[in-house]
Amino acid sequence: MVDIVARPSELHGCWKTWNEDPVDVILRTDMDSGALHTRRRFTGRSRVVQASVVIGAELYNAFMDWFNVDQQQGAAATYVVNPQGVEEVFQWTAPPKISWPDPKAFQATVIMYQGAWF
């Protein structure tokens, strides 16, 4: 089981962009007879999401601490808000990519995974 940590209260709201792909959970095996044997590895919902958000510069340290400290650099899962305004549990797969389109704001892009165990 993966630990789940809270999202800092000052980081509320939804992601600006949200692109998701389901994870292929089917194992396919070519049998000697020529038939294709398939089975599901697991039955829960799995998906990968790439999301981004623009946040005020004053929240940069809170955002980075959320990943580096709270999420233990991706080892722990966390609550995020999806585009429908619903909190879901995701595990970030890599450090956030940060860009500064303006000195007063930064953009964070993350790749998150939601596995069958959440």
CYANA upper distance limits for C-alpha pairs under 8 A (distance plus 0.5 A):
  1 MET  CA    117 TRP  CA      7.56
  2 VAL  CA     75 ALA  CA      8.28
  2 VAL  CA     76 ALA  CA      6.55
  2 VAL  CA     77 ALA  CA      7.07
  2 VAL  CA    117 TRP  CA      8.49
  3 ASP  CA     75 ALA  CA      8.50
  3 ASP  CA     76 ALA  CA      5.51
  3 ASP  CA     77 ALA  CA      6.50
  4 ILE  CA     76 ALA  CA      6.25
  4 ILE  CA     77 ALA  CA      5.11
  4 ILE  CA     78 THR  CA      5.69
  4 ILE  CA     79 TYR  CA      7.99
  4 ILE  CA     89 VAL  CA      8.01
  5 VAL  CA     70 ASP  CA      6.94
  5 VAL  CA     71 GLN  CA      7.13
  5 VAL  CA     76 ALA  CA      7.27
  5 VAL  CA     77 ALA  CA      6.69
  5 VAL  CA     78 THR  CA      5.34
  5 VAL  CA     79 TYR  CA      7.46
  6 ALA  CA     70 ASP  CA      8.35
  6 ALA  CA     78 THR  CA      6.38
  6 ALA  CA     79 TYR  CA      6.44
  7 ARG  CA     11 LEU  CA      7.44
  7 ARG  CA     12 HIS  CA      8.48
  7 ARG  CA     66 TRP  CA      7.59
  7 ARG  CA     78 THR  CA      6.90
  7 ARG  CA     79 TYR  CA      6.19
  7 ARG  CA     80 VAL  CA      7.48
  8 PRO  CA     12 HIS  CA      8.18
  8 PRO  CA     62 ALA  CA      8.05
  8 PRO  CA     66 TRP  CA      7.44
 10 GLU  CA     59 LEU  CA      8.43
 11 LEU  CA     59 LEU  CA      8.33
 11 LEU  CA     62 ALA  CA      8.35
 11 LEU  CA     63 PHE  CA      7.80
 12 HIS  CA     81 VAL  CA      8.38
 13 GLY  CA     81 VAL  CA      6.96
 13 GLY  CA     85 GLY  CA      8.14
 14 CYS  CA     53 VAL  CA      8.28
 14 CYS  CA     80 VAL  CA      8.34
 14 CYS  CA     81 VAL  CA      5.75
 14 CYS  CA     82 ASN  CA      6.52
 14 CYS  CA     83 PRO  CA      6.43
 14 CYS  CA     85 GLY  CA      7.13
 15 TRP  CA     51 ALA  CA      6.68
 15 TRP  CA     52 SER  CA      6.17
 15 TRP  CA     53 VAL  CA      5.43
 15 TRP  CA     81 VAL  CA      7.71
 15 TRP  CA     82 ASN  CA      7.39
 15 TRP  CA     83 PRO  CA      7.21
 16 LYS  CA     51 ALA  CA      7.75
 16 LYS  CA     52 SER  CA      6.17
 16 LYS  CA     53 VAL  CA      5.25
 16 LYS  CA     54 VAL  CA      7.60
 17 THR  CA     50 GLN  CA      8.38
 17 THR  CA     51 ALA  CA      5.66
 17 THR  CA     52 SER  CA      5.67
 17 THR  CA     53 VAL  CA      7.25
 18 TRP  CA     49 VAL  CA      7.15
 18 TRP  CA     50 GLN  CA      6.43
 18 TRP  CA     51 ALA  CA      4.93
 18 TRP  CA     52 SER  CA      7.40
 18 TRP  CA     82 ASN  CA      8.35
 18 TRP  CA     83 PRO  CA      7.66
 19 ASN  CA     49 VAL  CA      6.01
 19 ASN  CA     50 GLN  CA      5.73
 19 ASN  CA     51 ALA  CA      6.78
 20 GLU  CA     47 ARG  CA      7.16
 20 GLU  CA     48 VAL  CA      6.05
 20 GLU  CA     49 VAL  CA      4.68
 20 GLU  CA     50 GLN  CA      6.81
 21 ASP  CA     47 ARG  CA      6.06
 21 ASP  CA     48 VAL  CA      5.81
 21 ASP  CA     49 VAL  CA      6.92
 22 PRO  CA     46 SER  CA      6.56
 22 PRO  CA     47 ARG  CA      4.70
 22 PRO  CA     48 VAL  CA      6.79
 23 VAL  CA     46 SER  CA      6.03
 23 VAL  CA     47 ARG  CA      5.57
 23 VAL  CA     48 VAL  CA      7.28
 25 VAL  CA     40 ARG  CA      6.12
 25 VAL  CA     41 ARG  CA      5.97
 25 VAL  CA     42 PHE  CA      7.11
 26 ILE  CA     38 THR  CA      6.97
 26 ILE  CA     39 ARG  CA      6.12
 26 ILE  CA     40 ARG  CA      5.05
 26 ILE  CA     41 ARG  CA      6.55
 27 LEU  CA     38 THR  CA      6.01
 27 LEU  CA     39 ARG  CA      5.90
 27 LEU  CA     40 ARG  CA      6.62
 27 LEU  CA     41 ARG  CA      7.05
 28 ARG  CA     36 LEU  CA      7.17
 28 ARG  CA     37 HIS  CA      6.30
 28 ARG  CA     38 THR  CA      5.13
 28 ARG  CA     39 ARG  CA      7.43
 29 THR  CA     36 LEU  CA      6.25
 29 THR  CA     37 HIS  CA      5.61
 29 THR  CA     38 THR  CA      6.87
 30 ASP  CA     34 GLY  CA      6.85
 30 ASP  CA     35 ALA  CA      6.66
 30 ASP  CA     36 LEU  CA      5.24
 30 ASP  CA     37 HIS  CA      6.79
 31 MET  CA     35 ALA  CA      5.87
 31 MET  CA     36 LEU  CA      6.42
 31 MET  CA     37 HIS  CA      7.11
 42 PHE  CA    116 ALA  CA      7.81
 43 THR  CA    116 ALA  CA      7.76
 44 GLY  CA    115 GLY  CA      7.86
 44 GLY  CA    116 ALA  CA      4.78
 44 GLY  CA    117 TRP  CA      7.95
 45 ARG  CA    114 GLN  CA      8.06
 45 ARG  CA    115 GLY  CA      6.95
 45 ARG  CA    116 ALA  CA      5.75
 46 SER  CA    113 TYR  CA      7.92
 46 SER  CA    114 GLN  CA      5.85
 46 SER  CA    115 GLY  CA      5.05
 46 SER  CA    116 ALA  CA      6.11
 47 ARG  CA    113 TYR  CA      6.42
 47 ARG  CA    114 GLN  CA      5.86
 47 ARG  CA    115 GLY  CA      7.27
 48 VAL  CA    111 ILE  CA      7.52
 48 VAL  CA    112 MET  CA      6.20
 48 VAL  CA    113 TYR  CA      5.10
 48 VAL  CA    114 GLN  CA      6.91
 49 VAL  CA    111 ILE  CA      6.14
 49 VAL  CA    112 MET  CA      5.64
 49 VAL  CA    113 TYR  CA      6.88
 50 GLN  CA    109 THR  CA      7.59
 50 GLN  CA    110 VAL  CA      6.22
 50 GLN  CA    111 ILE  CA      4.97
 50 GLN  CA    112 MET  CA      6.88
 51 ALA  CA    109 THR  CA      6.16
 51 ALA  CA    110 VAL  CA      6.01
 51 ALA  CA    111 ILE  CA      7.03
 51 ALA  CA    112 MET  CA      8.41
 52 SER  CA    107 GLN  CA      7.26
 52 SER  CA    108 ALA  CA      5.88
 52 SER  CA    109 THR  CA      4.63
 52 SER  CA    110 VAL  CA      6.77
 53 VAL  CA    107 GLN  CA      6.06
 53 VAL  CA    108 ALA  CA      6.03
 53 VAL  CA    109 THR  CA      7.22
 54 VAL  CA    105 ALA  CA      7.01
 54 VAL  CA    106 PHE  CA      6.09
 54 VAL  CA    107 GLN  CA      4.79
 54 VAL  CA    108 ALA  CA      6.99
 55 ILE  CA     59 LEU  CA      7.30
 55 ILE  CA     60 TYR  CA      8.09
 55 ILE  CA    105 ALA  CA      5.94
 55 ILE  CA    106 PHE  CA      6.06
 55 ILE  CA    107 GLN  CA      6.83
 55 ILE  CA    108 ALA  CA      8.34
 56 GLY  CA     60 TYR  CA      7.77
 56 GLY  CA    104 LYS  CA      6.39
 56 GLY  CA    105 ALA  CA      4.74
 56 GLY  CA    106 PHE  CA      6.92
 57 ALA  CA    103 PRO  CA      7.66
 57 ALA  CA    104 LYS  CA      5.51
 57 ALA  CA    105 ALA  CA      4.96
 57 ALA  CA    106 PHE  CA      6.48
 58 GLU  CA    104 LYS  CA      8.34
 59 LEU  CA     63 PHE  CA      6.63
 60 TYR  CA     64 MET  CA      6.70
 60 TYR  CA    106 PHE  CA      7.97
 61 ASN  CA     65 ASP  CA      6.39
 62 ALA  CA     66 TRP  CA      6.60
 63 PHE  CA     67 PHE  CA      7.27
 64 MET  CA     68 ASN  CA      6.49
 65 ASP  CA     69 VAL  CA      5.56
 65 ASP  CA     70 ASP  CA      7.04
 66 TRP  CA     70 ASP  CA      5.41
 66 TRP  CA     71 GLN  CA      6.64
 67 PHE  CA     71 GLN  CA      5.38
 67 PHE  CA     72 GLN  CA      6.95
 67 PHE  CA     73 GLN  CA      5.82
 67 PHE  CA     74 GLY  CA      7.17
 67 PHE  CA     95 PRO  CA      7.79
 67 PHE  CA     96 PRO  CA      8.44
 68 ASN  CA     72 GLN  CA      5.72
 68 ASN  CA     73 GLN  CA      4.98
 68 ASN  CA     74 GLY  CA      8.16
 69 VAL  CA     73 GLN  CA      7.31
 70 ASP  CA     76 ALA  CA      8.13
 71 GLN  CA     75 ALA  CA      6.57
 71 GLN  CA     76 ALA  CA      5.14
 71 GLN  CA     77 ALA  CA      6.73
 71 GLN  CA     78 THR  CA      7.19
 72 GLN  CA     76 ALA  CA      6.46
 73 GLN  CA     94 ALA  CA      8.11
 73 GLN  CA     95 PRO  CA      7.31
 74 GLY  CA     91 GLN  CA      6.68
 74 GLY  CA     92 TRP  CA      5.60
 74 GLY  CA     93 THR  CA      6.54
 74 GLY  CA     94 ALA  CA      7.08
 74 GLY  CA     95 PRO  CA      7.96
 75 ALA  CA     91 GLN  CA      7.99
 76 ALA  CA     91 GLN  CA      6.98
 77 ALA  CA     89 VAL  CA      6.93
 77 ALA  CA     90 PHE  CA      5.89
 77 ALA  CA     91 GLN  CA      4.68
 77 ALA  CA     92 TRP  CA      7.55
 78 THR  CA     89 VAL  CA      5.94
 78 THR  CA     90 PHE  CA      6.11
 78 THR  CA     91 GLN  CA      6.74
 79 TYR  CA     87 GLU  CA      6.55
 79 TYR  CA     88 GLU  CA      5.93
 79 TYR  CA     89 VAL  CA      5.07
 79 TYR  CA     90 PHE  CA      6.90
 80 VAL  CA     87 GLU  CA      5.92
 80 VAL  CA     88 GLU  CA      6.00
 80 VAL  CA     89 VAL  CA      6.79
 80 VAL  CA     90 PHE  CA      7.45
 81 VAL  CA     85 GLY  CA      6.10
 81 VAL  CA     86 VAL  CA      5.86
 81 VAL  CA     87 GLU  CA      4.89
 81 VAL  CA     88 GLU  CA      6.71
 82 ASN  CA     86 VAL  CA      5.98
 82 ASN  CA     87 GLU  CA      6.83
 82 ASN  CA     88 GLU  CA      7.42
 89 VAL  CA    114 GLN  CA      7.30
 89 VAL  CA    118 PHE  CA      7.05
 90 PHE  CA    112 MET  CA      6.36
 90 PHE  CA    113 TYR  CA      6.01
 90 PHE  CA    114 GLN  CA      5.33
 90 PHE  CA    115 GLY  CA      8.28
 90 PHE  CA    118 PHE  CA      8.38
 91 GLN  CA    112 MET  CA      5.90
 91 GLN  CA    113 TYR  CA      5.69
 91 GLN  CA    114 GLN  CA      6.86
 92 TRP  CA    110 VAL  CA      7.40
 92 TRP  CA    111 ILE  CA      6.31
 92 TRP  CA    112 MET  CA      4.67
 92 TRP  CA    113 TYR  CA      6.65
 93 THR  CA    110 VAL  CA      8.48
 93 THR  CA    111 ILE  CA      6.31
 93 THR  CA    112 MET  CA      6.05
 93 THR  CA    113 TYR  CA      7.05
 94 ALA  CA    110 VAL  CA      7.77
 94 ALA  CA    111 ILE  CA      7.15
 95 PRO  CA    110 VAL  CA      7.60
 96 PRO  CA    108 ALA  CA      6.44
 96 PRO  CA    109 THR  CA      6.00
 96 PRO  CA    110 VAL  CA      5.26
 96 PRO  CA    111 ILE  CA      8.09
 97 LYS  CA    108 ALA  CA      6.06
 97 LYS  CA    109 THR  CA      5.56
 97 LYS  CA    110 VAL  CA      6.96
 98 ILE  CA    106 PHE  CA      7.20
 98 ILE  CA    107 GLN  CA      6.15
 98 ILE  CA    108 ALA  CA      5.20
 98 ILE  CA    109 THR  CA      7.08
 99 SER  CA    106 PHE  CA      6.16
 99 SER  CA    107 GLN  CA      5.68
 99 SER  CA    108 ALA  CA      7.16
100 TRP  CA    105 ALA  CA      6.79
100 TRP  CA    106 PHE  CA      4.85
100 TRP  CA    107 GLN  CA      6.59
101 PRO  CA    105 ALA  CA      7.31
101 PRO  CA    106 PHE  CA      6.72
101 PRO  CA    107 GLN  CA      7.58
102 ASP  CA    106 PHE  CA      7.27
114 GLN  CA    118 PHE  CA      7.50
